[in-house]
Amino acid sequence: MPANTFQGLHARHYDLIYAQKPYAEEAHFVHELLGGGPGRLLDVACGSGRHARELAALGWAVTGVDYSTDLLELAEGLEVHQQDMRQLEIPGPPFDAVTCLFDSIGYPQDNDGIVAALAGMHRHLAPGGRVAVEFLHAPAMLAGADPVRVRRFELPEGGTLV
């Protein structure tokens, strides 16, 4: 993978930056798309595990995979593997569902990488299983985008992150 920005300081404050993201609501929506489970679910690019934990709360047996070791350290309570999504090799039986959320499918940055990631997801999918991949549609996002956006976050240890 190209240089991963979700390391160090960015990883440490990832959950603070995205604290307002409606993870539970999004997980419930994905849960319904996947047929309501329960079953084994592979969450590709799981990051700090926020969606994965919410999906587990809905009855899924979740395994997470991410490229960032720093984010995986935050994914407490989950079975996780550090891997490049283009080269998935998760031990065990196939999964009933695979997710790749929050536009993470764009991390490979080129068609070959995306095809390799999707092929790996398919290899790990049980017959009749389902895949949910979320991608951000640039024209829709840009239609309502602010030209300048600055956010400030109060850090738990004191200080401000801008």
C-alpha positions in Angstrom: 0.0 0.0 0.0 1.1 3.6 -0.5 2.2 5.5 2.6 -0.6 5.1 5.2 -1.6 8.3 6.9 -3.4 6.5 9.7 -0.3 6.1 11.8 1.1 7.9 14.9 -0.7 11.1 15.8 -3.5 10.6 13.2 -4.3 7.1 14.5 -4.1 8.2 18.1 -6.8 10.8 17.5 -8.8 9.0 14.8 -11.8 8.2 17.1 -11.8 11.8 18.4 -11.9 13.2 14.8 -14.8 10.8 13.8 -16.6 10.9 17.2 -19.7 12.4 15.6 -19.9 9.7 12.9 -23.1 7.6 13.4 -21.4 4.2 13.6 -24.3 2.4 15.2 -26.8 3.7 12.7 -24.5 2.9 9.8 -23.9 -0.6 11.1 -27.6 -1.2 11.5 -28.1 -0.2 7.9 -25.3 -2.5 6.7 -26.7 -5.3 8.9 -30.0 -5.1 7.2 -28.4 -5.0 3.7 -26.5 -8.2 4.6 -29.7 -10.0 5.5 -29.6 -9.4 9.2 -27.0 -12.0 10.2 -26.0 -13.6 12.4 -22.9 -15.1 10.9 -19.2 -14.7 10.3 -18.3 -11.2 9.0 -15.0 -9.9 7.7 -14.5 -6.2 8.1 -11.8 -5.1 5.6 -10.0 -1.8 6.5 -11.7 -2.0 10.0 -9.5 0.8 11.4 -10.1 1.2 15.1 -13.0 -1.2 14.9 -15.9 1.2 15.5 -18.2 -0.3 12.8 -16.9 -3.8 13.6 -17.9 -3.5 17.3 -21.4 -2.2 16.3 -21.9 -5.1 13.9 -20.7 -7.5 16.6 -23.4 -6.0 18.9 -25.9 -6.9 16.3 -24.9 -10.6 16.5 -22.1 -10.9 13.9 -18.9 -12.8 14.7 -16.6 -10.1 13.4 -13.0 -10.4 12.2 -11.2 -7.2 11.3 -8.3 -6.6 9.0 -6.4 -3.3 8.5 -3.1 -2.1 7.1 -2.5 0.2 10.0 -1.0 -1.4 13.1 -1.6 1.8 15.0 -5.3 1.7 14.3 -5.5 -2.0 15.1 -4.1 -1.3 18.6 -7.3 0.7 19.2 -9.6 -2.1 18.0 -10.0 -3.6 21.5 -12.2 -6.7 21.9 -12.0 -7.8 18.3 -10.1 -10.5 16.4 -7.9 -8.5 14.0 -5.2 -9.1 11.5 -2.7 -6.7 10.1 -2.8 -7.1 6.3 -2.9 -5.2 3.0 -6.4 -5.6 1.6 -4.9 -6.4 -1.8 -3.4 -9.6 -0.4 -6.0 -11.0 2.0 -5.2 -14.3 3.7 -7.4 -14.7 6.7 -7.2 -18.1 8.4 -10.4 -20.1 9.1 -13.6 -20.9 7.3 -15.2 -18.5 4.8 -17.3 -15.6 5.9 -21.0 -15.1 5.5 -20.5 -11.4 4.8 -17.6 -9.0 4.0 -17.7 -5.3 4.5 -15.4 -2.5 3.4 -16.8 0.7 4.7 -16.1 4.5 4.9 -14.6 4.6 1.3 -11.8 2.3 2.3 -12.0 0.6 -1.1 -10.1 3.6 -2.5 -7.0 2.9 -0.5 -5.4 0.8 -3.2 -5.6 3.9 -5.5 -5.6 2.1 -8.8 -7.8 -0.3 -10.7 -5.5 -3.3 -10.3 -5.3 -2.7 -6.5 -9.1 -2.4 -6.2 -9.6 -5.5 -8.3 -7.1 -7.4 -6.2 -8.9 -6.3 -3.0 -12.3 -7.3 -4.3 -10.9 -10.7 -5.5 -9.6 -11.3 -2.0 -12.9 -10.5 -0.5 -14.6 -12.9 -2.9 -12.1 -15.7 -2.0 -13.0 -15.3 1.7 -16.8 -15.3 1.1 -18.9 -18.4 1.7 -21.3 -19.5 -1.1 -24.4 -17.3 -1.0 -22.5 -14.7 1.1 -22.8 -11.0 0.6 -20.4 -8.1 0.3 -21.1 -4.5 1.2 -18.6 -1.9 -0.1 -19.1 1.8 0.6 -17.6 4.3 -1.7 -17.9 8.1 -1.6 -19.4 9.6 -4.8 -17.3 12.7 -5.4 -19.8 14.8 -7.4 -22.4 14.4 -4.6 -19.9 15.3 -1.9 -18.6 18.3 -3.8 -22.1 19.6 -4.4 -22.5 20.6 -0.7 -18.8 21.0 0.2 -17.6 24.1 2.1 -14.5 25.6 0.3 -12.9 26.1 3.7 -13.5 23.8 6.7 -11.5 24.0 9.9 -12.4 21.8 12.9 -11.0 22.0 16.4 -10.9 19.1 18.8 -10.3 19.3 22.5 -7.8 16.5 23.4 -8.5 14.4 26.5 -5.0 15.0 27.8 -5.4 18.8 27.3 -4.8 21.0 24.3 -6.4 21.4 21.0 -6.1 19.6 17.7 -6.8 21.7 14.6 
